[in-house]
Amino acid sequence: AAAAGVGVGQFYRNGSVVQMRVV
């Protein structure tokens, strides 16, 4: 399950790896 957040510097879980999304 992957939860994506809308914003700059949001953290989301991709399976078991937590990555920082810079959009």
PyMOL Python script that loads the backbone (N, CA, C, O; Angstrom):
from pymol import cmd

cmd.read_pdbstr("""\
ATOM      1  N   ALA A   1       0.858  -1.202   0.000  1.00  0.00           N
ATOM      2  CA  ALA A   1       0.000   0.000   0.000  1.00  0.00           C
ATOM      3  C   ALA A   1       0.883   1.236   0.000  1.00  0.00           C
ATOM      4  O   ALA A   1       1.805   1.361   0.805  1.00  0.00           O
ATOM      5  N   ALA A   2       0.588   2.129  -0.901  1.00  0.00           N
ATOM      6  CA  ALA A   2       1.382   3.355  -1.004  1.00  0.00           C
ATOM      7  C   ALA A   2       0.497   4.578  -0.795  1.00  0.00           C
ATOM      8  O   ALA A   2      -0.501   4.771  -1.490  1.00  0.00           O
ATOM      9  N   ALA A   3       0.882   5.391   0.168  1.00  0.00           N
ATOM     10  CA  ALA A   3       0.108   6.598   0.446  1.00  0.00           C
ATOM     11  C   ALA A   3       0.876   7.820  -0.025  1.00  0.00           C
ATOM     12  O   ALA A   3       1.964   8.116   0.469  1.00  0.00           O
ATOM     13  N   ALA A   4       0.299   8.520  -0.980  1.00  0.00           N
ATOM     14  CA  ALA A   4       0.977   9.697  -1.537  1.00  0.00           C
ATOM     15  C   ALA A   4       0.324  10.974  -1.023  1.00  0.00           C
ATOM     16  O   ALA A   4      -0.900  11.097  -1.004  1.00  0.00           O
ATOM     17  N   GLY A   5       1.158  11.916  -0.609  1.00  0.00           N
ATOM     18  CA  GLY A   5       0.642  13.184  -0.092  1.00  0.00           C
ATOM     19  C   GLY A   5       0.963  14.318  -1.049  1.00  0.00           C
ATOM     20  O   GLY A   5       2.007  14.320  -1.702  1.00  0.00           O
ATOM     21  N   VAL A   6       0.062  15.274  -1.125  1.00  0.00           N
ATOM     22  CA  VAL A   6       0.274  16.401  -2.030  1.00  0.00           C
ATOM     23  C   VAL A   6       0.958  17.535  -1.272  1.00  0.00           C
ATOM     24  O   VAL A   6       0.386  18.111  -0.347  1.00  0.00           O
ATOM     25  N   GLY A   7       2.172  17.843  -1.669  1.00  0.00           N
ATOM     26  CA  GLY A   7       2.913  18.901  -0.982  1.00  0.00           C
ATOM     27  C   GLY A   7       4.409  18.742  -1.223  1.00  0.00           C
ATOM     28  O   GLY A   7       4.859  17.739  -1.776  1.00  0.00           O
ATOM     29  N   VAL A   8       5.159  19.732  -0.805  1.00  0.00           N
ATOM     30  CA  VAL A   8       6.604  19.699  -0.979  1.00  0.00           C
ATOM     31  C   VAL A   8       7.264  19.104   0.253  1.00  0.00           C
ATOM     32  O   VAL A   8       7.099  19.602   1.367  1.00  0.00           O
ATOM     33  N   GLY A   9       8.010  18.033   0.036  1.00  0.00           N
ATOM     34  CA  GLY A   9       8.694  17.384   1.148  1.00  0.00           C
ATOM     35  C   GLY A   9       7.754  16.492   1.935  1.00  0.00           C
ATOM     36  O   GLY A   9       7.777  16.493   3.166  1.00  0.00           O
ATOM     37  N   GLN A  10       6.927  15.729   1.232  1.00  0.00           N
ATOM     38  CA  GLN A  10       6.007  14.828   1.904  1.00  0.00           C
ATOM     39  C   GLN A  10       6.592  13.435   1.968  1.00  0.00           C
ATOM     40  O   GLN A  10       7.283  12.993   1.050  1.00  0.00           O
ATOM     41  N   PHE A  11       6.307  12.744   3.065  1.00  0.00           N
ATOM     42  CA  PHE A  11       6.805  11.384   3.215  1.00  0.00           C
ATOM     43  C   PHE A  11       5.686  10.396   2.940  1.00  0.00           C
ATOM     44  O   PHE A  11       4.572  10.540   3.443  1.00  0.00           O
ATOM     45  N   TYR A  12       5.997   9.398   2.141  1.00  0.00           N
ATOM     46  CA  TYR A  12       4.996   8.393   1.810  1.00  0.00           C
ATOM     47  C   TYR A  12       5.611   7.005   1.908  1.00  0.00           C
ATOM     48  O   TYR A  12       6.811   6.827   1.699  1.00  0.00           O
ATOM     49  N   ARG A  13       4.773   6.026   2.229  1.00  0.00           N
ATOM     50  CA  ARG A  13       5.267   4.662   2.360  1.00  0.00           C
ATOM     51  C   ARG A  13       5.089   3.901   1.064  1.00  0.00           C
ATOM     52  O   ARG A  13       3.987   3.809   0.523  1.00  0.00           O
ATOM     53  N   ASN A  14       6.188   3.358   0.576  1.00  0.00           N
ATOM     54  CA  ASN A  14       6.136   2.571  -0.650  1.00  0.00           C
ATOM     55  C   ASN A  14       6.470   1.134  -0.280  1.00  0.00           C
ATOM     56  O   ASN A  14       7.630   0.722  -0.315  1.00  0.00           O
ATOM     57  N   GLY A  15       5.420   0.366   0.081  1.00  0.00           N
ATOM     58  CA  GLY A  15       5.645  -1.016   0.481  1.00  0.00           C
ATOM     59  C   GLY A  15       6.223  -1.068   1.879  1.00  0.00           C
ATOM     60  O   GLY A  15       5.480  -1.128   2.858  1.00  0.00           O
ATOM     61  N   SER A  16       7.535  -1.045   1.982  1.00  0.00           N
ATOM     62  CA  SER A  16       8.192  -1.062   3.282  1.00  0.00           C
ATOM     63  C   SER A  16       9.301  -0.015   3.332  1.00  0.00           C
ATOM     64  O   SER A  16       9.991   0.151   4.337  1.00  0.00           O
ATOM     65  N   VAL A  17       9.444   0.685   2.206  1.00  0.00           N
ATOM     66  CA  VAL A  17      10.502   1.693   2.128  1.00  0.00           C
ATOM     67  C   VAL A  17       9.899   3.098   2.183  1.00  0.00           C
ATOM     68  O   VAL A  17       9.012   3.441   1.402  1.00  0.00           O
ATOM     69  N   VAL A  18      10.392   3.885   3.107  1.00  0.00           N
ATOM     70  CA  VAL A  18       9.892   5.249   3.253  1.00  0.00           C
ATOM     71  C   VAL A  18      10.822   6.203   2.511  1.00  0.00           C
ATOM     72  O   VAL A  18      11.991   6.353   2.866  1.00  0.00           O
ATOM     73  N   GLN A  19      10.290   6.838   1.484  1.00  0.00           N
ATOM     74  CA  GLN A  19      11.099   7.753   0.693  1.00  0.00           C
ATOM     75  C   GLN A  19      10.534   9.169   0.770  1.00  0.00           C
ATOM     76  O   GLN A  19       9.356   9.367   1.068  1.00  0.00           O
ATOM     77  N   MET A  20      11.389  10.142   0.498  1.00  0.00           N
ATOM     78  CA  MET A  20      10.957  11.537   0.535  1.00  0.00           C
ATOM     79  C   MET A  20      10.650  12.007  -0.879  1.00  0.00           C
ATOM     80  O   MET A  20      11.483  11.908  -1.780  1.00  0.00           O
ATOM     81  N   ARG A  21       9.453  12.513  -1.052  1.00  0.00           N
ATOM     82  CA  ARG A  21       9.033  12.955  -2.374  1.00  0.00           C
ATOM     83  C   ARG A  21       9.142  14.463  -2.502  1.00  0.00           C
ATOM     84  O   ARG A  21       8.498  15.213  -1.768  1.00  0.00           O
ATOM     85  N   VAL A  22       9.963  14.895  -3.443  1.00  0.00           N
ATOM     86  CA  VAL A  22      10.152  16.330  -3.661  1.00  0.00           C
ATOM     87  C   VAL A  22       9.506  16.721  -4.982  1.00  0.00           C
ATOM     88  O   VAL A  22      10.041  16.468  -6.061  1.00  0.00           O
ATOM     89  N   VAL A  23       8.335  17.349  -4.862  1.00  0.00           N
ATOM     90  CA  VAL A  23       7.614  17.747  -6.081  1.00  0.00           C
ATOM     91  C   VAL A  23       7.337  19.243  -6.017  1.00  0.00           C
ATOM     92  O   VAL A  23       6.740  19.800  -6.938  1.00  0.00           O
TER      93      VAL A  23
END
""", "prot")
cmd.dss("prot")
cmd.show_as("cartoon", "prot")
cmd.util.cbc("prot")
cmd.orient("prot")
